[in-house]
Amino acid sequence: MRPQVLILLLAMASSAMGIAQTVEESFARDPGPLDFIQGEGFEQAIMQALAGDALVGLNAQNQVVPRLSDRWETRGNLLRFHVREGMKFMNGAPVRPEDIAWTIQEIQRRQDASATKRGILQGVKLTVNGWFVELSSPKPPARLLMELAHLPVTRKGHPDEGCGPFSMVRRGSEWTFTARSHFLKPKLNTIHFRLISDEQALLQNLQKGWLSIGVPPARNGLRPPPDMVELRQPTHAQLIVFSHAGSAPLQALEKWRGEAFPVNFFNAKAQASRGLWPETLGFPLMKIQAPAHPSPQSQHWELLYSAGDDLVQKALLALRERARRDGVDLEPKPIEAALLYQRLLKGEFQLASALNVFDPHPWSVLELLEPNGPMNFCDWKDDAFAGFAAKLDSPQSPAWHELQKIWAAHPKALPILDFTSVVWVDKRLKVEPSPLGLYLTTPGPSGWNWLK
């Protein structure tokens, strides 16, 4: 065999091995630096799930499973965790209970920490006793236990360093996650992300086989290429509109959302919401119970949304056209994601939309209602709330229905879209879908593997 041919064959074999070893993925937005204290957003959550470990995890069936703690017990309102020994951070330093304490206390201390994580830890008290970490909270232990799955631990003094199943290296607009020694024993060697913000470019990458996983654009008639399979999974994700302009805009949106989005308008990726709280969490359908407002005429409503999300833009433009039929000038206004988040936190908006992925339990809707809740952007309050909240000790409590009635009387937010996860995946790659997506469950990507 001629040397040139041998070299060519070896190069082709090497390329094929590389494809089989590396999962190629993409981020639609730059997630910023890995930061277990301040980091917010979907892309940041993926990075933290790959590079970090929380005390517990959630599996695809929404059950709490061991992660950084290998066992725990409940004593009244106290959760007592035993920290798994032998775990190490990226630099090789051992994971100590002191690192867990520092992470929790730093989130509680810093005003610029993740609002979602600050909400989880509101009122939480911590004690370290040897290899045990004890947490007490005014929340029901079952709720806190599930929420802790979203609090990965970082090394004391180093908010960018986790102890998860993959280590991360960023070079420009590319992120490489490499498997490391870990109790989950990742079966994948490498997961590689590139920044692809344009949906047409993303579609081309998928169709040409340059990506192993990807979310296709919400266009009718799209089919995965022959070497990929389409996975669909209902999720707990909704596009929510928050109102500082009273209940009149929400009542109008409640009517418009069912009329603006025909069947298959989003190619099965989303459909019009029907109630006030997610049906996927078991809540019955309920409409706004506030006094009916006269039909809005000749009004101008500005609606902020995160720039760069084509599906959201398509939805809001459809709502704008429906609003015109009622004489309302609904103006969707795109702004940068970080700026939108700051405007939401400060309450500086008339109407604003945000995508939220609810935790897989009914307590997650309380983030809309609780004082200082991470989604209570409009300072909603009701004197009867505290009395009902104290009765929500289980997902089956009858108090949930009564609480939804209180919200329905004067809501500050309304879901307009419910999302279904539609993902194209390389047929050779075995993954496990869940309502939380592909990345945020345990074992998540650690359990994926290439089929022979």
Secondary structure as GFF3:
##gff-version 3
##sequence-region A 1 452
A	DSSP	alpha_helix	3	21	.	.	.	ID=ss1
A	DSSP	beta_strand	22	27	.	.	.	ID=ss2
A	DSSP	alpha_helix	42	51	.	.	.	ID=ss3
A	DSSP	beta_strand	56	58	.	.	.	ID=ss4
A	DSSP	beta_strand	64	66	.	.	.	ID=ss5
A	DSSP	beta_strand	69	75	.	.	.	ID=ss6
A	DSSP	beta_strand	78	83	.	.	.	ID=ss7
A	DSSP	alpha_helix	97	109	.	.	.	ID=ss8
A	DSSP	alpha_helix	115	120	.	.	.	ID=ss9
A	DSSP	beta_strand	125	129	.	.	.	ID=ss10
A	DSSP	beta_strand	132	136	.	.	.	ID=ss11
A	DSSP	alpha_helix	141	147	.	.	.	ID=ss12
A	DSSP	three_ten_helix	148	150	.	.	.	ID=ss13
A	DSSP	beta_strand	166	171	.	.	.	ID=ss14
A	DSSP	beta_strand	174	179	.	.	.	ID=ss15
A	DSSP	beta_strand	190	195	.	.	.	ID=ss16
A	DSSP	alpha_helix	199	207	.	.	.	ID=ss17
A	DSSP	beta_strand	213	214	.	.	.	ID=ss18
A	DSSP	beta_strand	228	243	.	.	.	ID=ss19
A	DSSP	alpha_helix	248	260	.	.	.	ID=ss20
A	DSSP	beta_strand	270	272	.	.	.	ID=ss21
A	DSSP	three_ten_helix	279	281	.	.	.	ID=ss22
A	DSSP	beta_strand	299	306	.	.	.	ID=ss23
A	DSSP	alpha_helix	310	324	.	.	.	ID=ss24
A	DSSP	beta_strand	328	335	.	.	.	ID=ss25
A	DSSP	alpha_helix	337	346	.	.	.	ID=ss26
A	DSSP	beta_strand	351	357	.	.	.	ID=ss27
A	DSSP	three_ten_helix	362	368	.	.	.	ID=ss28
A	DSSP	alpha_helix	385	389	.	.	.	ID=ss29
A	DSSP	alpha_helix	399	409	.	.	.	ID=ss30
A	DSSP	beta_strand	413	426	.	.	.	ID=ss31
A	DSSP	beta_strand	429	430	.	.	.	ID=ss32
A	DSSP	three_ten_helix	444	447	.	.	.	ID=ss33
A	DSSP	beta_strand	449	450	.	.	.	ID=ss34
###
